[in-house]
Amino acid sequence: MELGLKDRVAVVTGASRGIGLATARLLCAEGARVLLVARGEHEVVEAADECMEAGAKGGGAAESLACDVTEPNAAQRISAAARDRFAPADVLVNNAGQAQWRDIDDVPDADWQAAWDLNVMAPLRLMRELVPPMKERGWGRVVNVASTAGKRPSASMAEYSVAKSAQLSLSRLYADRHASEGVLVNAVCPGPVKSEMWMDPGGLLDQSQEMGGHDSREEALDAAGGKRPIGRLAEVEEVAGVIAFLCSEQASYVAGAAWSVDGGTVQVII
Ligand SMILES: NC(=O)c1ccc[n+]([C@@H]2O[C@H](COP(=O)([O-])OP(=O)(O)OC[C@H]3O[C@@H](n4cnc5c(N)ncnc54)[C@H](OP(=O)(O)O)[C@@H]3O)[C@@H](O)[C@H]2O)c1
């Protein structure tokens, strides 16, 4: 299937590892010119190098920008970097995120605010900055990476769940506003994914092992996978493939979706 992404300019936030890096790699391999954004400078430069290799055959290209997307001027910096290094962005993937397991009563006010800033304000500012020029050119794609937790709140991830629900609502508002102008906005809702967020030492797997009283990481992983009809966690590429499709020419009649990529976890039919 031809995705029609060749020479498109894409911004992917949270692209130094995990789902974001897998998405950037895939877009590059499809011939897109991708600006990778994350806070860690060394990591995001290395990630862009990896994407350049992936894009070598298909004419894709990659550049990096070290930037905290929650900074008030981040959207302007990102927009300018995409324009200066390539051209105005055609595609935006709002993917930067982080999560932590704990009881709702243990979440301090500052972390509720941080979840809002990262999952709502940062995507909002980026859409506000990047969508109008897409609209002028009559073509654009935005994918907001939310979570199953945004559809069905997770008791162990309270501020994350609430912020992801708000992100889904924001995504839908933008979708309705811009669909007739050629700019298609969608969300994806992954279930647990074997990215660094889960698998790194101290990450969600270790946290779930501790909170769930499991004897080993393997036992905790089996328990987390066993809660899904598909019986396991996702690989990052399985989520990236859906995101890349939604960024593509092929998704020309998809707008306002909150596309589950969760191995059947959230049992709803809409
Ligand atoms: N993994 C899962 O199970 C899962 C499930 C559902 C939804 N999701 C969502 O999928 C997205 C990606 O998650 P992942 O699992 O790939 O996470 P990950 O492996 O931890 O990667 C997160 C990425 O976001 C960047 N980032 C974090 N905060 C940032 C900020 N303020 N500004 C710029 N970049 C920032 C990180 O780099 P720096 O730290 O260097 O900034 C990194 O590149 C997130 O929105 C997450 O909520 C993940």
The ligand as an ORCA input file, in Angstrom:
! r2SCAN-3c Opt
* xyz 0 1
  N       3.964      2.729     26.666
  C       2.682      2.572     26.922
  O       2.278      1.566     27.512
  C       1.682      3.599     26.473
  C       0.326      3.253     26.517
  C      -0.617      4.184     26.127
  C      -0.226      5.421     25.695
  N       1.099      5.734     25.661
  C       1.456      7.090     25.229
  O       2.341      6.995     24.137
  C       3.211      8.121     24.125
  C       4.646      7.650     24.022
  O       4.918      6.802     25.122
  P       6.158      5.806     25.154
  O       5.675      4.593     25.818
  O       6.812      5.726     23.853
  O       7.081      6.612     26.209
  P       8.664      6.631     26.408
  O       9.294      5.413     25.878
  O       8.889      6.987     27.842
  O       9.089      7.890     25.492
  C       8.588      9.161     25.832
  C       9.167     10.191     24.894
  O       8.610     11.470     25.223
  C       9.684     12.413     25.458
  N       9.177     13.426     26.386
  C       8.668     13.246     27.629
  N       8.334     14.422     28.169
  C       8.624     15.380     27.239
  C       8.508     16.775     27.202
  N       8.024     17.470     28.250
  N       8.884     17.438     26.099
  C       9.385     16.752     25.019
  N       9.513     15.422     25.001
  C       9.139     14.749     26.097
  C      10.823     11.537     25.955
  O      12.117     12.116     25.808
  P      12.768     13.081     26.920
  O      12.533     12.434     28.237
  O      14.211     13.189     26.534
  O      12.061     14.383     26.785
  C      10.685     10.347     25.024
  O      11.214     10.642     23.760
  C       2.903      8.909     25.398
  O       2.026      9.975     25.120
  C       2.211      7.890     26.279
  O       1.351      8.475     27.217
  C       2.060      4.852     26.028
*
